[in-house]
């Protein structure tokens, strides 16, 4: 479940990044538009939630790094 949350947050960060780019180009002539700034705020919030979720996963042991990672299994464990 935690990995799904991480993927959803990552996709949200990417979507916010591209929406900010679109707003930047569309509103380049208008000085009163704050849509790019709001997209930046959303992206920063999503990135903070993503980092907190990853740290939580490492803290609880649901996410692993190093020799305990699934791709570091020895040949004896695979057979």
Biopython code that builds the backbone (N, CA, C, O; Angstrom):
import numpy as np
from Bio.PDB.StructureBuilder import StructureBuilder

atoms = [
    (1, "UNK", "N", (0.815, -1.197, 0.000)),
    (1, "UNK", "CA", (0.000, 0.000, 0.000)),
    (1, "UNK", "C", (0.864, 1.269, 0.000)),
    (1, "UNK", "O", (0.527, 2.271, -0.631)),
    (2, "UNK", "N", (1.977, 1.195, 0.720)),
    (2, "UNK", "CA", (2.854, 2.364, 0.804)),
    (2, "UNK", "C", (3.481, 2.680, -0.554)),
    (2, "UNK", "O", (3.661, 3.846, -0.906)),
    (3, "UNK", "N", (3.807, 1.646, -1.303)),
    (3, "UNK", "CA", (4.409, 1.863, -2.621)),
    (3, "UNK", "C", (3.415, 2.508, -3.581)),
    (3, "UNK", "O", (3.806, 3.298, -4.440)),
    (4, "UNK", "N", (2.148, 2.181, -3.442)),
    (4, "UNK", "CA", (1.112, 2.803, -4.280)),
    (4, "UNK", "C", (1.000, 4.288, -3.946)),
    (4, "UNK", "O", (0.876, 5.119, -4.845)),
    (5, "UNK", "N", (1.044, 4.620, -2.671)),
    (5, "UNK", "CA", (0.981, 6.022, -2.247)),
    (5, "UNK", "C", (2.173, 6.799, -2.798)),
    (5, "UNK", "O", (2.031, 7.936, -3.248)),
    (6, "UNK", "N", (3.353, 6.172, -2.759)),
    (6, "UNK", "CA", (4.551, 6.826, -3.276)),
    (6, "UNK", "C", (4.423, 7.077, -4.775)),
    (6, "UNK", "O", (4.791, 8.148, -5.257)),
    (7, "UNK", "N", (3.912, 6.116, -5.503)),
    (7, "UNK", "CA", (3.751, 6.286, -6.950)),
    (7, "UNK", "C", (2.729, 7.371, -7.260)),
    (7, "UNK", "O", (2.939, 8.175, -8.167)),
    (8, "UNK", "N", (1.622, 7.403, -6.516)),
    (8, "UNK", "CA", (0.598, 8.433, -6.736)),
    (8, "UNK", "C", (1.158, 9.826, -6.449)),
    (8, "UNK", "O", (0.909, 10.764, -7.206)),
    (9, "UNK", "N", (1.909, 9.963, -5.366)),
    (9, "UNK", "CA", (2.511, 11.261, -5.045)),
    (9, "UNK", "C", (3.538, 11.671, -6.100)),
    (9, "UNK", "O", (3.612, 12.843, -6.467)),
    (10, "UNK", "N", (4.328, 10.716, -6.590)),
    (10, "UNK", "CA", (5.296, 11.026, -7.631)),
    (10, "UNK", "C", (4.604, 11.478, -8.916)),
    (10, "UNK", "O", (5.048, 12.430, -9.559)),
    (11, "UNK", "N", (3.529, 10.806, -9.288)),
    (11, "UNK", "CA", (2.766, 11.222, -10.469)),
    (11, "UNK", "C", (2.145, 12.602, -10.262)),
    (11, "UNK", "O", (2.063, 13.392, -11.203)),
    (12, "UNK", "N", (1.705, 12.898, -9.033)),
    (12, "UNK", "CA", (1.175, 14.223, -8.731)),
    (12, "UNK", "C", (2.226, 15.312, -8.863)),
    (12, "UNK", "O", (1.937, 16.401, -9.360)),
    (13, "UNK", "N", (3.442, 15.025, -8.420)),
    (13, "UNK", "CA", (4.540, 15.992, -8.552)),
    (13, "UNK", "C", (4.830, 16.246, -10.029)),
    (13, "UNK", "O", (5.030, 17.390, -10.438)),
    (14, "UNK", "N", (4.853, 15.191, -10.816)),
    (14, "UNK", "CA", (5.132, 15.339, -12.252)),
    (14, "UNK", "C", (4.014, 16.112, -12.940)),
    (14, "UNK", "O", (4.280, 16.973, -13.779)),
    (15, "UNK", "N", (2.760, 15.808, -12.591)),
    (15, "UNK", "CA", (1.628, 16.531, -13.187)),
    (15, "UNK", "C", (1.663, 18.006, -12.807)),
    (15, "UNK", "O", (1.378, 18.867, -13.638)),
    (16, "UNK", "N", (2.009, 18.300, -11.563)),
    (16, "UNK", "CA", (2.102, 19.691, -11.128)),
    (16, "UNK", "C", (3.249, 20.410, -11.831)),
    (16, "UNK", "O", (3.140, 21.597, -12.139)),
    (17, "UNK", "N", (4.327, 19.711, -12.083)),
    (17, "UNK", "CA", (5.453, 20.289, -12.802)),
    (17, "UNK", "C", (5.039, 20.695, -14.217)),
    (17, "UNK", "O", (5.348, 21.800, -14.662)),
    (18, "UNK", "N", (4.346, 19.809, -14.917)),
    (18, "UNK", "CA", (3.926, 20.128, -16.275)),
    (18, "UNK", "C", (2.814, 21.178, -16.316)),
    (18, "UNK", "O", (2.765, 21.989, -17.241)),
    (19, "UNK", "N", (1.926, 21.170, -15.328)),
    (19, "UNK", "CA", (0.894, 22.208, -15.306)),
    (19, "UNK", "C", (1.512, 23.577, -15.049)),
    (19, "UNK", "O", (1.062, 24.574, -15.614)),
    (20, "UNK", "N", (2.539, 23.636, -14.201)),
    (20, "UNK", "CA", (3.246, 24.898, -13.985)),
    (20, "UNK", "C", (3.929, 25.394, -15.247)),
    (20, "UNK", "O", (3.961, 26.596, -15.513)),
    (21, "UNK", "N", (4.482, 24.456, -16.033)),
    (21, "UNK", "CA", (5.098, 24.833, -17.298)),
    (21, "UNK", "C", (4.073, 25.386, -18.277)),
    (21, "UNK", "O", (4.333, 26.377, -18.959)),
    (22, "UNK", "N", (2.907, 24.750, -18.346)),
    (22, "UNK", "CA", (1.833, 25.232, -19.225)),
    (22, "UNK", "C", (1.360, 26.610, -18.780)),
    (22, "UNK", "O", (1.168, 27.497, -19.611)),
    (23, "UNK", "N", (1.173, 26.795, -17.485)),
    (23, "UNK", "CA", (0.735, 28.094, -16.967)),
    (23, "UNK", "C", (1.787, 29.169, -17.235)),
    (23, "UNK", "O", (1.451, 30.318, -17.518)),
    (24, "UNK", "N", (3.059, 28.789, -17.146)),
    (24, "UNK", "CA", (4.133, 29.749, -17.400)),
    (24, "UNK", "C", (4.075, 30.265, -18.835)),
    (24, "UNK", "O", (4.230, 31.462, -19.074)),
    (25, "UNK", "N", (3.852, 29.362, -19.788)),
    (25, "UNK", "CA", (3.784, 29.787, -21.185)),
    (25, "UNK", "C", (2.492, 30.524, -21.508)),
    (25, "UNK", "O", (2.513, 31.502, -22.255)),
    (26, "UNK", "N", (1.369, 30.074, -20.961)),
    (26, "UNK", "CA", (0.093, 30.717, -21.278)),
    (26, "UNK", "C", (-0.030, 32.096, -20.643)),
    (26, "UNK", "O", (-0.622, 32.999, -21.235)),
    (27, "UNK", "N", (0.517, 32.266, -19.460)),
    (27, "UNK", "CA", (0.363, 33.515, -18.725)),
    (27, "UNK", "C", (1.609, 34.396, -18.812)),
    (27, "UNK", "O", (1.807, 35.260, -17.958)),
    (28, "UNK", "N", (2.442, 34.198, -19.817)),
    (28, "UNK", "CA", (3.698, 34.950, -19.881)),
    (28, "UNK", "C", (3.468, 36.445, -20.104)),
    (28, "UNK", "O", (4.292, 37.257, -19.682)),
    (29, "UNK", "N", (2.376, 36.824, -20.751)),
    (29, "UNK", "CA", (2.115, 38.240, -20.996)),
    (29, "UNK", "C", (1.329, 38.916, -19.885)),
    (29, "UNK", "O", (1.266, 40.144, -19.827)),
    (30, "UNK", "N", (0.729, 38.124, -19.001)),
    (30, "UNK", "CA", (-0.096, 38.698, -17.925)),
    (30, "UNK", "C", (0.710, 38.768, -16.638)),
    (30, "UNK", "O", (1.290, 37.773, -16.203)),
    (31, "UNK", "N", (0.741, 39.929, -16.043)),
    (31, "UNK", "CA", (1.511, 40.086, -14.808)),
    (31, "UNK", "C", (0.682, 39.805, -13.559)),
    (31, "UNK", "O", (1.241, 39.677, -12.469)),
    (32, "UNK", "N", (-0.651, 39.707, -13.696)),
    (32, "UNK", "CA", (-1.499, 39.501, -12.521)),
    (32, "UNK", "C", (-1.829, 38.029, -12.268)),
    (32, "UNK", "O", (-2.497, 37.720, -11.281)),
    (33, "UNK", "N", (-1.384, 37.125, -13.121)),
    (33, "UNK", "CA", (-1.691, 35.703, -12.967)),
    (33, "UNK", "C", (-0.740, 35.060, -11.966)),
    (33, "UNK", "O", (0.470, 35.284, -12.016)),
    (34, "UNK", "N", (-1.287, 34.265, -11.063)),
    (34, "UNK", "CA", (-0.484, 33.586, -10.051)),
    (34, "UNK", "C", (-0.611, 32.076, -10.167)),
    (34, "UNK", "O", (-0.308, 31.353, -9.218)),
    (35, "UNK", "N", (-1.056, 31.591, -11.325)),
    (35, "UNK", "CA", (-1.248, 30.149, -11.479)),
    (35, "UNK", "C", (0.072, 29.387, -11.417)),
    (35, "UNK", "O", (0.119, 28.281, -10.880)),
    (36, "UNK", "N", (1.136, 29.958, -11.955)),
    (36, "UNK", "CA", (2.442, 29.304, -11.886)),
    (36, "UNK", "C", (2.918, 29.214, -10.439)),
    (36, "UNK", "O", (3.480, 28.199, -10.028)),
    (37, "UNK", "N", (2.698, 30.250, -9.689)),
    (37, "UNK", "CA", (3.074, 30.253, -8.276)),
    (37, "UNK", "C", (2.279, 29.216, -7.492)),
    (37, "UNK", "O", (2.841, 28.531, -6.638)),
    (38, "UNK", "N", (0.994, 29.089, -7.762)),
    (38, "UNK", "CA", (0.173, 28.086, -7.085)),
    (38, "UNK", "C", (0.602, 26.671, -7.460)),
    (38, "UNK", "O", (0.607, 25.777, -6.613)),
    (39, "UNK", "N", (0.963, 26.464, -8.732)),
    (39, "UNK", "CA", (1.455, 25.152, -9.152)),
    (39, "UNK", "C", (2.759, 24.815, -8.428)),
    (39, "UNK", "O", (2.988, 23.660, -8.068)),
    (40, "UNK", "N", (3.604, 25.809, -8.216)),
    (40, "UNK", "CA", (4.840, 25.597, -7.467)),
    (40, "UNK", "C", (4.533, 25.213, -6.019)),
    (40, "UNK", "O", (5.173, 24.320, -5.463)),
    (41, "UNK", "N", (3.566, 25.877, -5.417)),
    (41, "UNK", "CA", (3.183, 25.544, -4.045)),
    (41, "UNK", "C", (2.638, 24.129, -3.924)),
    (41, "UNK", "O", (2.937, 23.417, -2.965)),
    (42, "UNK", "N", (1.836, 23.728, -4.903)),
    (42, "UNK", "CA", (1.306, 22.361, -4.906)),
    (42, "UNK", "C", (2.441, 21.361, -5.070)),
    (42, "UNK", "O", (2.471, 20.331, -4.396)),
    (43, "UNK", "N", (3.370, 21.665, -5.963)),
    (43, "UNK", "CA", (4.495, 20.756, -6.213)),
    (43, "UNK", "C", (5.370, 20.621, -4.973)),
    (43, "UNK", "O", (5.813, 19.518, -4.652)),
    (44, "UNK", "N", (5.626, 21.708, -4.279)),
    (44, "UNK", "CA", (6.434, 21.648, -3.064)),
    (44, "UNK", "C", (5.720, 20.846, -1.981)),
    (44, "UNK", "O", (6.352, 20.061, -1.275)),
    (45, "UNK", "N", (4.417, 21.036, -1.846)),
    (45, "UNK", "CA", (3.645, 20.280, -0.856)),
    (45, "UNK", "C", (3.647, 18.789, -1.171)),
    (45, "UNK", "O", (3.834, 17.964, -0.277)),
    (46, "UNK", "N", (3.440, 18.439, -2.438)),
    (46, "UNK", "CA", (3.453, 17.027, -2.828)),
    (46, "UNK", "C", (4.837, 16.411, -2.638)),
    (46, "UNK", "O", (4.951, 15.259, -2.218)),
    (47, "UNK", "N", (5.876, 17.163, -2.940)),
    (47, "UNK", "CA", (7.242, 16.654, -2.761)),
    (47, "UNK", "C", (7.553, 16.442, -1.280)),
    (47, "UNK", "O", (8.222, 15.473, -0.923)),
    (48, "UNK", "N", (7.080, 17.330, -0.424)),
    (48, "UNK", "CA", (7.288, 17.165, 1.021)),
    (48, "UNK", "C", (6.546, 15.928, 1.530)),
    (48, "UNK", "O", (7.074, 15.175, 2.348)),
    (49, "UNK", "N", (5.319, 15.725, 1.041)),
    (49, "UNK", "CA", (4.574, 14.522, 1.429)),
    (49, "UNK", "C", (5.253, 13.259, 0.905)),
    (49, "UNK", "O", (5.267, 12.232, 1.584)),
    (50, "UNK", "N", (5.811, 13.333, -0.295)),
    (50, "UNK", "CA", (6.517, 12.190, -0.870)),
    (50, "UNK", "C", (7.745, 11.838, -0.032)),
    (50, "UNK", "O", (7.973, 10.668, 0.276)),
    (51, "UNK", "N", (8.522, 12.831, 0.332)),
    (51, "UNK", "CA", (9.700, 12.575, 1.168)),
    (51, "UNK", "C", (9.318, 12.031, 2.543)),
    (51, "UNK", "O", (9.972, 11.124, 3.058)),
    (52, "UNK", "N", (8.269, 12.579, 3.131)),
    (52, "UNK", "CA", (7.815, 12.093, 4.436)),
    (52, "UNK", "C", (7.346, 10.641, 4.340)),
    (52, "UNK", "O", (7.596, 9.846, 5.247)),
    (53, "UNK", "N", (6.671, 10.297, 3.250)),
    (53, "UNK", "CA", (6.201, 8.929, 3.064)),
    (53, "UNK", "C", (7.374, 7.971, 2.883)),
    (53, "UNK", "O", (7.361, 6.864, 3.422)),
    (54, "UNK", "N", (8.380, 8.386, 2.133)),
    (54, "UNK", "CA", (9.556, 7.532, 1.940)),
    (54, "UNK", "C", (10.308, 7.346, 3.258)),
    (54, "UNK", "O", (10.721, 6.233, 3.580)),
    (55, "UNK", "N", (10.487, 8.418, 4.016)),
    (55, "UNK", "CA", (11.150, 8.294, 5.312)),
    (55, "UNK", "C", (10.354, 7.405, 6.261)),
    (55, "UNK", "O", (10.935, 6.625, 7.016)),
    (56, "UNK", "N", (9.023, 7.518, 6.227)),
    (56, "UNK", "CA", (8.176, 6.659, 7.051)),
    (56, "UNK", "C", (8.355, 5.194, 6.653)),
    (56, "UNK", "O", (8.429, 4.317, 7.513)),
    (57, "UNK", "N", (8.423, 4.937, 5.354)),
    (57, "UNK", "CA", (8.613, 3.570, 4.881)),
    (57, "UNK", "C", (9.932, 2.985, 5.334)),
    (57, "UNK", "O", (9.986, 1.816, 5.715)),
    (58, "UNK", "N", (11.004, 3.773, 5.303)),
    (58, "UNK", "CA", (12.294, 3.291, 5.794)),
    (58, "UNK", "C", (12.273, 3.106, 7.305)),
    (58, "UNK", "O", (12.861, 2.156, 7.823)),
    (59, "UNK", "N", (11.601, 4.004, 8.014)),
    (59, "UNK", "CA", (11.546, 3.923, 9.475)),
    (59, "UNK", "C", (10.799, 2.676, 9.934)),
    (59, "UNK", "O", (11.223, 2.009, 10.878)),
    (60, "UNK", "N", (9.690, 2.361, 9.270)),
    (60, "UNK", "CA", (8.898, 1.194, 9.665)),
    (60, "UNK", "C", (9.447, -0.106, 9.101)),
    (60, "UNK", "O", (9.042, -1.182, 9.539)),
    (61, "UNK", "N", (10.361, -0.031, 8.139)),
    (61, "UNK", "CA", (10.934, -1.236, 7.561)),
    (61, "UNK", "C", (10.178, -1.752, 6.351)),
    (61, "UNK", "O", (10.548, -2.786, 5.793)),
    (62, "UNK", "N", (9.137, -1.064, 5.935)),
    (62, "UNK", "CA", (8.385, -1.504, 4.765)),
    (62, "UNK", "C", (9.181, -1.266, 3.478)),
    (62, "UNK", "O", (9.032, -2.013, 2.511)),
    (63, "UNK", "N", (10.012, -0.247, 3.464)),
    (63, "UNK", "CA", (10.936, -0.008, 2.358)),
    (63, "UNK", "C", (12.325, -0.386, 2.838)),
    (63, "UNK", "O", (12.705, -0.096, 3.972)),
    (64, "UNK", "N", (13.080, -1.040, 1.959)),
    (64, "UNK", "CA", (14.408, -1.506, 2.351)),
    (64, "UNK", "C", (15.441, -1.018, 1.355)),
    (64, "UNK", "O", (15.141, -0.751, 0.192)),
    (65, "UNK", "N", (16.659, -0.911, 1.841)),
    (65, "UNK", "CA", (17.787, -0.516, 1.010)),
    (65, "UNK", "C", (18.989, -1.372, 1.375)),
    (65, "UNK", "O", (19.081, -1.858, 2.502)),
    (66, "UNK", "N", (19.880, -1.555, 0.469)),
    (66, "UNK", "CA", (21.101, -2.290, 0.777)),
    (66, "UNK", "C", (20.978, -3.763, 0.484)),
    (66, "UNK", "O", (20.322, -4.156, -0.481)),
    (67, "UNK", "N", (21.607, -4.590, 1.312)),
    (67, "UNK", "CA", (21.637, -6.027, 1.055)),
    (67, "UNK", "C", (20.305, -6.700, 1.329)),
    (67, "UNK", "O", (20.122, -7.855, 0.943)),
    (68, "UNK", "N", (19.378, -6.033, 1.971)),
    (68, "UNK", "CA", (18.059, -6.608, 2.226)),
    (68, "UNK", "C", (17.080, -6.382, 1.086)),
    (68, "UNK", "O", (15.957, -6.885, 1.126)),
    (69, "UNK", "N", (17.485, -5.644, 0.088)),
    (69, "UNK", "CA", (16.595, -5.335, -1.026)),
    (69, "UNK", "C", (16.311, -6.592, -1.841)),
    (69, "UNK", "O", (17.158, -7.482, -1.910)),
    (70, "UNK", "N", (15.144, -6.681, -2.454)),
    (70, "UNK", "CA", (14.775, -7.899, -3.194)),
    (70, "UNK", "C", (15.727, -8.236, -4.332)),
    (70, "UNK", "O", (15.894, -9.414, -4.648)),
    (71, "UNK", "N", (16.358, -7.247, -4.960)),
    (71, "UNK", "CA", (17.246, -7.541, -6.079)),
    (71, "UNK", "C", (18.625, -7.995, -5.629)),
    (71, "UNK", "O", (19.469, -8.303, -6.470)),
    (72, "UNK", "N", (18.878, -8.046, -4.323)),
    (72, "UNK", "CA", (20.149, -8.522, -3.790)),
    (72, "UNK", "C", (20.033, -9.912, -3.212)),
    (72, "UNK", "O", (20.838, -10.285, -2.359)),
    (73, "UNK", "N", (19.076, -10.678, -3.637)),
    (73, "UNK", "CA", (18.922, -12.038, -3.130)),
    (73, "UNK", "C", (20.037, -12.910, -3.680)),
    (73, "UNK", "O", (20.472, -12.749, -4.820)),
    (74, "UNK", "N", (20.485, -13.830, -2.853)),
    (74, "UNK", "CA", (21.535, -14.729, -3.305)),
    (74, "UNK", "C", (20.948, -15.828, -4.184)),
    (74, "UNK", "O", (19.731, -16.004, -4.230)),
    (75, "UNK", "N", (21.788, -16.547, -4.864)),
    (75, "UNK", "CA", (21.333, -17.597, -5.767)),
    (75, "UNK", "C", (20.658, -18.734, -4.992)),
    (75, "UNK", "O", (19.751, -19.376, -5.521)),
    (76, "UNK", "N", (21.079, -18.996, -3.756)),
    (76, "UNK", "CA", (20.473, -20.057, -2.966)),
    (76, "UNK", "C", (19.039, -19.735, -2.602)),
    (76, "UNK", "O", (18.201, -20.634, -2.535)),
    (77, "UNK", "N", (18.744, -18.477, -2.367)),
    (77, "UNK", "CA", (17.377, -18.073, -2.024)),
    (77, "UNK", "C", (16.464, -18.130, -3.227)),
    (77, "UNK", "O", (15.262, -18.345, -3.072)),
    (78, "UNK", "N", (17.000, -17.943, -4.426)),
    (78, "UNK", "CA", (16.179, -17.943, -5.626)),
    (78, "UNK", "C", (15.751, -19.345, -6.027)),
    (78, "UNK", "O", (14.736, -19.499, -6.706)),
    (79, "UNK", "N", (16.500, -20.382, -5.623)),
    (79, "UNK", "CA", (16.148, -21.739, -6.039)),
    (79, "UNK", "C", (15.372, -22.486, -5.003)),
    (79, "UNK", "O", (15.008, -23.642, -5.219)),
]
sb = StructureBuilder()
sb.init_structure("model")
sb.init_model(0)
sb.init_chain("A")
sb.init_seg("    ")
for serial, (resi, resn, name, xyz) in enumerate(atoms, 1):
    if name == "N":
        sb.init_residue(resn, " ", resi, " ")
    sb.init_atom(name, np.array(xyz, "f"), 0.0, 1.0, " ", f" {name:<3s}", serial, name[0])
structure = sb.get_structure()
